[in-house]
Amino acid sequence: MNATSSNPSNPEQNKNSRAPDSSTDASRTNSPAQNGDVQNSPGQQMWGGRFSEATDSFVAAFTASVGFDQRFARHDIEGSIAHATMLKECNILSSDDVATIIDGLKQVLSEIEAGEFNWSIALEDVHMNVESRLTDLIGPVGKKLHTGRSRNDQVATDIRLWLREETDNIIALLVRLQSGLLDLAEQHTDTIMPGFTHLQTAQPVSFGHHVMAWFEMLFRDTERLVDARRRINQLPLGSAALAGTTFPIDRTITAELLGFEGICQNSLDAVSDRDFAIEFTAAASILMMHLSRMSEEIILWMSAQFNFVQIPDRFCTGSSIMPQKKNPDVPELVRGKAARVFGQLMTLLSLMKSQPLAYNKDNQEDKEPLFDCVDTLTGSLLAFADMLPNITPNKENMRAATMKGYATATDLADYLVRNGVAFRDAHEVVGHAVALGIREGVDLSDLSLAQLQQFSDAIGDDVFDYLTLEGSLAARDHLGGTAPNQVKQAVSLGRTRLEVFA
């Protein structure tokens, strides 16, 4: 789910759903009226038969997850419908009971989507809230739904269903962003800018070639997410609490109904595994690192000192005191949000590092970091998918900057090597020529033939063909090079490569 879409099961996006206050602040949890029916007798909890006293209201609020895991409501109900269908196919529940259960679940979902569902902290989580409402609607038959499963394998299934969907959305955004970059690169295969090392002018490159470097970063990110999706898309349901179930279930039926491409092979691992979420967050961190690098370049390029590019005003803000300012707020914010995603990765790694098999309550803490990671990444990609393809390069300033840094020095050295001079000797000759250019205040291409020839008799009057910026670009005419025709071929190939993700 992207950062701008409506999500009926998200309490932040659906204020009418009467989501409970799950704050752990004691001043907000002392009163049952503030938090729903949290001071129930032990029998009122759906697991309460074992206990002799009611859960304290603070503890109920502290341990409840319904304030955030209701975001899984649709996925939880989809999983329950598939589970009930499987129970019918295996003759564990009757056709009539399952039909009643499925109709009831659909009604629960409609209430949630309409914002009419009353979430209760006393029922702890999305699973118990849905099941309790189902039983209210259809009576005791609703209690049969949990046959052959546990909340442990249920939540593991929900999170995979949700993350699979979010991964697909993110991949689609990445493809949209990359398609825009291909269009931008194609428009600027001949636009010359300085290529940098150490943020010092190094050699001329085309702006299109630079944009294609961004494309390659994002392409690898897309591949990582596609690969991670295979491990997300494995079914844990049927593992029950940790050891499987005594009922004669058929997990392949459930997997097929829910679109899983595989089944978790070990019940202990299935209910406690969260490395698929960690892997996703790691891939998201690398992607955000790439967006942050792009942001840094845009921020530099927009400064008065560079003045290489402009981005649309809608991605910028002004200053409250300095009227001349146009601040690149979106790139700056994305650069900052990268740190936020990195932090969520460390949270999940730290959460899992000391857990014994199988499920532990610690895993309740896996959802909010993952939610935040997905929301942050989705929002960043939405902004970039609109912003990056609409960059306007300042061609004149880019070209002028390229001329200032003796960017064709390597071309002169290569020219000498082709004329029989050893590279190290050529390197020294060019160094002397650059020193002369600095003293004279001119570029290498502005030195006279006589001035250049004083450093080497291997220099002929054709040298100036290699000292122009256009000549420098054109000379790098090989796969991966910055020659304009190579950039055009890279763009064409890029479009073909993206078709794999369509």
C-alpha positions as CSV (number, residue, x, y, z in Angstrom):
1,M,0.0,0.0,0.0
2,N,1.5,3.3,-1.0
3,A,1.8,6.4,1.1
4,T,-1.0,8.2,-0.7
5,S,-3.6,5.4,-1.1
6,S,-6.6,4.9,1.1
7,N,-6.4,1.9,3.4
8,P,-9.6,1.1,5.2
9,S,-7.8,-1.1,7.7
10,N,-5.2,1.5,8.6
11,P,-6.3,3.5,11.7
12,E,-4.3,6.5,10.6
13,Q,-6.2,6.7,7.3
14,N,-9.6,5.7,8.6
15,K,-10.6,7.7,11.6
16,N,-14.2,6.4,11.5
17,S,-13.1,2.9,12.3
18,R,-12.9,3.8,16.0
19,A,-9.4,2.3,16.4
20,P,-8.5,1.9,20.1
21,D,-5.9,4.0,21.8
22,S,-3.0,1.6,22.3
23,S,-0.8,4.1,24.1
24,T,1.1,2.7,27.1
25,D,0.9,6.0,29.0
26,A,-0.6,5.1,32.3
27,S,-2.6,8.3,32.4
28,R,-4.4,7.1,29.3
29,T,-4.9,3.5,30.2
30,N,-6.4,3.7,33.7
31,S,-9.9,4.3,32.5
32,P,-11.7,1.5,30.6
33,A,-13.7,4.1,28.8
34,Q,-10.6,5.4,27.2
35,N,-9.4,2.2,25.8
36,G,-12.4,0.0,25.1
37,D,-13.5,-3.0,27.3
38,V,-10.0,-3.8,28.7
39,Q,-11.1,-4.7,32.3
40,N,-12.9,-7.9,31.4
41,S,-13.1,-11.1,33.5
42,P,-10.6,-13.8,32.3
43,G,-13.3,-15.7,30.5
44,Q,-14.1,-12.7,28.2
45,Q,-10.7,-13.0,26.4
46,M,-10.9,-15.6,23.7
47,W,-8.0,-17.4,25.3
48,G,-9.1,-16.7,28.9
49,G,-10.1,-20.2,30.2
50,R,-6.7,-20.9,31.7
51,F,-6.5,-17.7,33.8
52,S,-8.0,-16.9,37.2
53,E,-7.9,-13.1,37.1
54,A,-8.5,-10.4,34.6
55,T,-5.7,-8.7,32.7
56,D,-4.8,-5.4,34.1
57,S,-5.9,-2.5,31.9
58,F,-2.4,-1.2,31.6
59,V,-1.1,-4.6,30.6
60,A,-3.9,-5.1,28.2
61,A,-3.1,-1.8,26.4
62,F,0.7,-2.5,26.6
63,T,0.5,-6.0,25.1
64,A,-2.2,-5.3,22.5
65,S,-1.3,-4.9,18.9
66,V,-4.7,-4.1,17.4
67,G,-3.8,-0.4,17.2
68,F,-1.4,-1.2,14.3
69,D,-2.0,-4.8,13.1
70,Q,-5.6,-4.0,12.1
71,R,-3.7,-2.9,8.9
72,F,-3.7,-6.6,8.1
73,A,-7.5,-6.9,8.3
74,R,-8.2,-7.6,4.7
75,H,-5.3,-10.1,4.4
76,D,-6.4,-11.8,7.6
77,I,-9.8,-12.3,6.2
78,E,-8.5,-13.5,2.9
79,G,-6.3,-16.0,4.8
80,S,-9.3,-17.1,6.9
81,I,-11.5,-17.7,3.8
82,A,-8.8,-19.8,2.2
83,H,-8.3,-21.7,5.5
84,A,-12.0,-22.4,5.8
85,T,-12.2,-23.5,2.2
86,M,-9.3,-26.0,2.8
87,L,-11.1,-27.3,5.9
88,K,-14.2,-28.0,3.8
89,E,-12.1,-29.7,1.0
90,C,-10.5,-31.9,3.6
91,N,-13.9,-32.8,5.2
92,I,-12.9,-31.2,8.5
93,L,-15.8,-28.7,8.4
94,S,-19.1,-29.1,6.6
95,S,-20.0,-27.2,3.5
96,D,-22.8,-25.4,5.3
97,D,-20.6,-24.3,8.1
98,V,-17.9,-23.0,5.7
99,A,-20.4,-21.2,3.6
100,T,-21.8,-19.5,6.7
101,I,-18.3,-18.6,7.9
102,I,-17.3,-17.2,4.5
103,D,-20.4,-15.1,4.3
104,G,-19.8,-13.8,7.8
105,L,-16.1,-13.0,7.0
106,K,-17.2,-11.0,4.0
107,Q,-19.6,-9.0,6.2
108,V,-16.9,-8.3,8.7
109,L,-14.7,-7.0,5.9
110,S,-17.4,-4.8,4.6
111,E,-17.8,-3.3,8.1
112,I,-14.1,-2.6,8.3
113,E,-14.0,-1.0,4.8
114,A,-17.0,1.2,5.7
115,G,-15.3,2.3,9.0
116,E,-18.1,0.8,11.0
117,F,-16.0,-1.8,12.8
118,N,-15.5,-1.5,16.6
119,W,-11.9,-2.5,17.4
120,S,-11.3,-3.7,20.9
121,I,-8.1,-3.7,22.9
122,A,-9.5,-6.5,25.1
123,L,-9.3,-8.8,22.1
124,E,-5.7,-7.9,21.6
125,D,-5.1,-8.1,17.9
126,V,-6.7,-8.1,14.5
127,H,-7.2,-11.9,14.5
128,M,-9.3,-12.0,17.6
129,N,-11.2,-8.9,16.7
130,V,-12.3,-10.4,13.4
131,E,-13.1,-13.8,14.9
132,S,-15.1,-12.3,17.7
133,R,-17.2,-10.2,15.4
134,L,-17.6,-13.2,13.1
135,T,-19.0,-15.2,16.0
136,D,-21.3,-12.3,16.9
137,L,-22.7,-12.3,13.4
138,I,-23.1,-16.1,12.7
139,G,-23.1,-17.6,16.2
140,P,-21.2,-20.6,17.5
141,V,-20.2,-21.8,14.1
142,G,-17.8,-18.9,13.9
143,K,-15.7,-20.6,16.7
144,K,-15.0,-23.4,14.3
145,L,-12.9,-21.2,12.0
146,H,-9.8,-21.6,14.2
147,T,-9.7,-25.4,13.8
148,G,-6.2,-26.5,12.7
149,R,-4.5,-23.2,13.0
150,S,-3.0,-20.8,15.6
151,R,-2.5,-17.1,15.8
152,N,1.2,-17.9,15.3
153,D,0.8,-19.2,11.8
154,Q,-2.1,-16.9,11.1
155,V,0.0,-13.7,11.7
156,A,2.9,-15.2,9.8
157,T,0.6,-15.6,6.9
158,D,-0.9,-12.2,7.2
159,I,2.4,-10.4,7.2
160,R,3.6,-12.3,4.1
161,L,0.3,-11.6,2.2
162,W,0.6,-7.9,3.1
163,L,4.3,-7.6,2.3
164,R,3.9,-9.5,-1.0
165,E,1.3,-7.0,-2.1
166,E,3.4,-4.0,-1.0
167,T,6.5,-5.5,-2.7
168,D,4.5,-5.7,-6.0
169,N,3.4,-2.0,-5.5
170,I,7.0,-0.9,-4.9
171,I,8.3,-2.8,-7.9
172,A,5.7,-1.1,-10.1
173,L,6.8,2.3,-8.8
174,L,10.4,1.4,-9.5
175,V,9.6,0.4,-13.1
176,R,7.7,3.7,-13.5
177,L,10.6,5.7,-12.2
178,Q,13.1,3.8,-14.4
179,S,10.9,4.3,-17.5
180,G,11.0,8.1,-16.8
181,L,14.8,8.0,-16.4
182,L,15.1,6.2,-19.8
183,D,13.1,9.0,-21.4
184,L,15.2,11.7,-19.7
185,A,18.5,9.9,-20.8
186,E,17.2,9.6,-24.4
187,Q,16.6,13.4,-24.5
188,H,20.1,14.2,-23.4
189,T,22.5,11.8,-25.0
190,D,24.5,14.7,-26.4
191,T,24.2,17.0,-23.4
192,I,27.7,17.4,-22.0
193,M,28.5,17.7,-18.3
194,P,31.6,17.1,-16.2
195,G,32.0,13.6,-14.8
196,F,33.5,13.7,-11.3
197,T,35.8,11.7,-9.1
198,H,36.4,13.1,-5.6
199,L,33.9,15.7,-6.6
200,Q,36.6,17.2,-8.9
201,T,36.1,17.5,-12.6
202,A,37.5,14.3,-14.2
203,Q,36.3,13.7,-17.8
204,P,33.4,14.8,-19.9
205,V,30.3,12.6,-19.9
206,S,26.9,13.0,-21.3
207,F,24.0,13.9,-19.0
208,G,22.2,10.9,-20.5
209,H,25.0,8.7,-19.5
210,H,24.9,9.9,-15.9
211,V,21.1,9.4,-15.8
212,M,21.7,5.8,-17.1
213,A,24.0,5.3,-14.1
214,W,21.0,6.0,-11.9
215,F,18.9,3.6,-14.0
216,E,21.4,0.8,-13.4
217,M,21.3,1.3,-9.6
218,L,17.5,1.1,-9.6
219,F,17.5,-1.9,-11.9
220,R,19.6,-3.9,-9.4
221,D,17.2,-2.7,-6.7
222,T,14.3,-4.1,-8.6
223,E,16.1,-7.4,-9.2
224,R,16.7,-7.6,-5.4
225,L,13.1,-7.0,-4.6
226,V,11.9,-9.5,-7.2
227,D,14.2,-12.1,-5.7
228,A,13.2,-11.3,-2.2
229,R,9.5,-11.7,-3.2
230,R,10.1,-15.4,-3.8
231,R,11.0,-15.9,-0.2
232,I,8.2,-13.7,1.0
233,N,5.7,-15.8,-1.0
234,Q,5.9,-19.0,1.0
235,L,2.9,-20.3,3.0
236,P,3.3,-20.7,6.8
237,L,-0.4,-21.5,7.5
238,G,-0.9,-25.1,8.6
239,S,2.1,-24.9,11.0
240,A,-0.3,-24.1,13.8
241,A,1.3,-23.0,17.0
242,L,4.7,-24.6,16.3
243,A,4.4,-28.3,15.7
244,G,1.6,-28.6,13.0
245,T,-1.9,-29.9,13.7
246,T,-3.5,-33.3,14.3
247,F,-6.2,-32.5,11.7
248,P,-5.8,-34.0,8.2
249,I,-5.2,-30.6,6.5
250,D,-3.9,-30.1,2.9
251,R,-1.6,-27.1,2.9
252,T,-1.3,-27.2,-0.9
253,I,-4.9,-26.2,-1.2
254,T,-4.4,-23.2,1.0
255,A,-1.2,-22.2,-0.9
256,E,-3.0,-22.4,-4.2
257,L,-6.0,-20.4,-3.0
258,L,-3.8,-17.6,-1.6
259,G,-1.3,-17.5,-4.5
260,F,1.7,-18.7,-2.6
261,E,4.4,-20.3,-4.8
262,G,5.7,-22.5,-2.0
263,I,5.1,-23.9,1.4
264,C,7.2,-23.4,4.5
265,Q,8.8,-26.8,5.1
266,N,9.3,-26.7,8.9
267,S,6.6,-25.7,11.3
268,L,9.0,-24.3,13.9
269,D,10.7,-22.2,11.4
270,A,7.4,-21.1,9.7
271,V,5.9,-19.5,12.7
272,S,9.1,-17.8,14.0
273,D,10.8,-16.8,10.7
274,R,11.0,-13.1,10.0
275,D,14.1,-13.1,7.9
276,F,11.9,-12.5,4.8
277,A,11.0,-9.2,6.4
278,I,14.6,-8.4,7.2
279,E,15.6,-9.2,3.7
280,F,13.0,-6.9,2.3
281,T,14.1,-4.1,4.7
282,A,17.7,-4.7,3.7
283,A,16.8,-4.4,0.0
284,A,14.8,-1.3,0.9
285,S,17.8,0.2,2.7
286,I,20.0,-0.3,-0.4
287,L,17.3,1.3,-2.6
288,M,17.0,4.2,-0.2
289,M,20.8,4.6,-0.2
290,H,20.6,4.9,-4.0
291,L,17.8,7.5,-3.8
292,S,19.9,9.4,-1.2
293,R,22.9,9.5,-3.5
294,M,20.7,10.8,-6.3
295,S,19.3,13.3,-3.9
296,E,22.7,14.5,-2.9
297,E,23.6,15.1,-6.6
298,I,20.4,17.0,-7.3
299,I,20.9,19.1,-4.2
300,L,24.4,20.0,-5.3
301,W,23.4,20.6,-8.9
302,M,20.6,23.0,-7.9
303,S,23.0,25.2,-5.8
304,A,24.1,28.5,-7.2
305,Q,27.7,27.2,-7.2
306,F,26.8,24.4,-9.7
307,N,23.5,25.6,-11.3
308,F,23.4,22.4,-13.4
309,V,19.7,21.5,-13.1
310,Q,16.3,22.7,-12.0
311,I,13.5,20.6,-10.6
312,P,9.8,21.6,-10.7
313,D,8.6,24.1,-8.1
314,R,6.2,21.6,-6.6
315,F,9.2,19.7,-5.1
316,C,10.7,22.8,-3.5
317,T,9.9,25.4,-0.9
318,G,11.0,28.9,-0.2
319,S,12.5,30.6,2.8
320,S,10.5,32.6,5.4
321,I,13.2,35.3,5.5
322,M,15.2,35.0,2.2
323,P,12.9,35.6,-0.8
324,Q,15.4,34.4,-3.4
325,K,15.6,30.9,-2.0
326,K,14.3,27.8,-3.8
327,N,15.1,24.9,-1.5
328,P,15.1,21.3,-2.8
329,D,13.1,20.0,0.1
330,V,12.0,16.7,-1.5
331,P,15.5,15.5,-2.3
332,E,16.7,16.7,1.1
333,L,13.8,14.8,2.8
334,V,14.4,11.6,0.9
335,R,18.1,11.9,1.8
336,G,17.1,12.1,5.4
337,K,14.5,9.3,5.2
338,A,17.1,6.9,4.1
339,A,18.5,7.0,7.7
340,R,15.0,6.1,8.9
341,V,14.8,3.0,6.8
342,F,18.3,2.0,7.8
343,G,17.2,2.3,11.4
344,Q,14.2,0.0,10.8
345,L,16.6,-2.6,9.4
346,M,18.6,-2.5,12.6
347,T,15.5,-2.7,14.6
348,L,14.4,-5.9,13.0
349,L,17.9,-7.4,13.1
350,S,18.1,-6.6,16.8
351,L,14.6,-7.9,17.5
352,M,15.4,-11.3,16.0
353,K,19.0,-11.8,17.1
354,S,18.3,-13.5,20.5
355,Q,15.0,-15.3,20.0
356,P,14.9,-19.1,20.5
357,L,12.5,-21.2,18.5
358,A,9.6,-20.9,18.0
359,Y,7.3,-17.9,18.3
360,N,7.9,-15.2,21.0
361,K,5.9,-12.2,21.9
362,D,8.9,-10.1,20.8
363,N,7.7,-10.6,17.3
364,Q,4.8,-8.3,17.9
365,E,7.4,-5.6,17.5
366,D,8.2,-6.6,13.9
367,K,5.2,-4.9,12.3
368,E,5.6,-1.2,13.0
369,P,9.2,-1.0,11.7
370,L,8.2,-2.9,8.6
371,F,5.1,-0.7,8.1
372,D,7.3,2.4,8.5
373,C,9.9,1.0,6.1
374,V,7.3,0.3,3.4
375,D,5.5,3.7,3.8
376,T,8.7,5.6,3.8
377,L,10.0,3.8,0.7
378,T,6.7,4.1,-1.1
379,G,6.4,7.8,-0.5
380,S,10.0,8.4,-1.6
381,L,9.5,6.5,-4.8
382,L,6.2,8.3,-5.6
383,A,8.0,11.6,-5.3
384,F,11.0,10.5,-7.3
385,A,8.9,8.9,-10.0
386,D,7.4,12.3,-10.7
387,M,10.4,14.5,-10.0
388,L,13.4,12.9,-11.6
389,P,12.0,12.6,-15.2
390,N,11.1,16.3,-15.0
391,I,14.6,17.5,-14.3
392,T,15.7,20.3,-16.6
393,P,19.4,20.5,-17.2
394,N,21.2,23.8,-17.7
395,K,23.2,22.8,-20.7
396,E,25.3,25.9,-21.0
397,N,26.4,25.8,-17.3
398,M,27.2,22.2,-17.5
399,R,29.3,22.7,-20.6
400,A,31.1,25.7,-19.1
401,A,31.9,23.7,-15.9
402,T,33.3,20.9,-18.1
403,M,35.6,23.4,-19.8
404,K,37.0,24.6,-16.5
405,G,38.5,21.4,-15.2
406,Y,40.9,20.3,-18.0
407,A,38.5,17.4,-18.5
408,T,40.1,16.3,-21.8
409,A,43.6,15.8,-20.2
410,T,43.1,12.0,-20.4
411,D,42.2,12.3,-24.0
412,L,45.5,14.0,-24.7
413,A,47.3,11.3,-22.9
414,D,45.5,8.6,-24.9
415,Y,46.4,10.5,-28.1
416,L,50.0,10.4,-27.2
417,V,49.9,6.7,-26.4
418,R,48.3,6.0,-29.8
419,N,51.3,7.9,-31.3
420,G,53.8,5.6,-29.6
421,V,54.5,7.4,-26.3
422,A,54.5,5.2,-23.2
423,F,51.6,6.0,-20.9
424,R,53.7,7.1,-18.0
425,D,55.6,9.5,-20.2
426,A,52.4,10.7,-21.8
427,H,51.0,11.3,-18.3
428,E,54.0,13.6,-17.6
429,V,53.7,15.4,-20.9
430,V,50.0,16.2,-20.2
431,G,50.8,17.3,-16.7
432,H,53.2,19.9,-18.1
433,A,50.5,21.0,-20.6
434,V,47.9,21.4,-17.9
435,A,50.3,23.4,-15.8
436,L,50.8,25.7,-18.8
437,G,47.1,26.0,-19.3
438,I,46.7,27.0,-15.6
439,R,49.3,29.7,-16.0
440,E,47.7,31.0,-19.1
441,G,44.2,30.7,-17.7
442,V,43.0,28.7,-20.7
443,D,41.8,25.1,-21.5
444,L,44.0,22.6,-23.2
445,S,42.0,23.0,-26.4
446,D,42.8,26.8,-26.3
447,L,46.6,26.2,-26.2
448,S,48.3,26.6,-29.6
449,L,49.9,23.7,-31.5
450,A,53.3,25.2,-30.9
451,Q,52.7,25.4,-27.1
452,L,51.6,21.8,-27.0
453,Q,54.5,20.5,-29.2
454,Q,57.1,22.0,-26.9
455,F,56.3,19.1,-24.5
456,S,56.3,16.3,-27.1
457,D,57.1,16.0,-30.8
458,A,54.4,13.2,-31.0
459,I,51.7,15.9,-31.0
460,G,50.4,16.7,-34.5
461,D,47.9,19.2,-35.8
462,D,45.1,16.5,-35.5
463,V,45.4,16.7,-31.7
464,F,42.6,19.2,-31.5
465,D,40.1,16.7,-32.8
466,Y,40.6,14.8,-29.5
467,L,40.6,17.8,-27.2
468,T,37.0,18.9,-27.9
469,L,34.3,17.9,-25.5
470,E,32.3,16.2,-28.3
471,G,35.4,14.4,-29.5
472,S,36.1,13.2,-26.0
473,L,32.6,11.7,-25.7
474,A,32.6,10.2,-29.1
475,A,35.9,8.5,-28.5
476,R,34.5,6.3,-25.7
477,D,32.5,4.3,-28.1
478,H,32.2,0.9,-26.5
479,L,29.7,-1.0,-24.3
480,G,29.1,1.0,-21.2
481,G,30.9,4.1,-22.5
482,T,29.6,7.6,-22.6
483,A,29.6,8.0,-26.4
484,P,26.1,9.3,-27.4
485,N,25.4,6.4,-29.7
486,Q,26.3,4.0,-26.8
487,V,23.9,5.9,-24.5
488,K,21.1,5.6,-27.1
489,Q,21.8,1.8,-27.3
490,A,21.8,1.6,-23.5
491,V,18.4,3.3,-23.4
492,S,16.9,0.9,-25.9
493,L,18.3,-2.1,-24.1
494,G,17.0,-0.7,-20.8
495,R,13.4,-0.6,-22.1
496,T,13.8,-4.3,-23.1
497,R,15.2,-5.2,-19.7
498,L,12.3,-3.5,-17.9
499,E,9.8,-5.7,-19.8
500,V,10.9,-8.6,-17.5
501,F,9.1,-6.8,-14.6
502,A,6.0,-5.9,-16.5
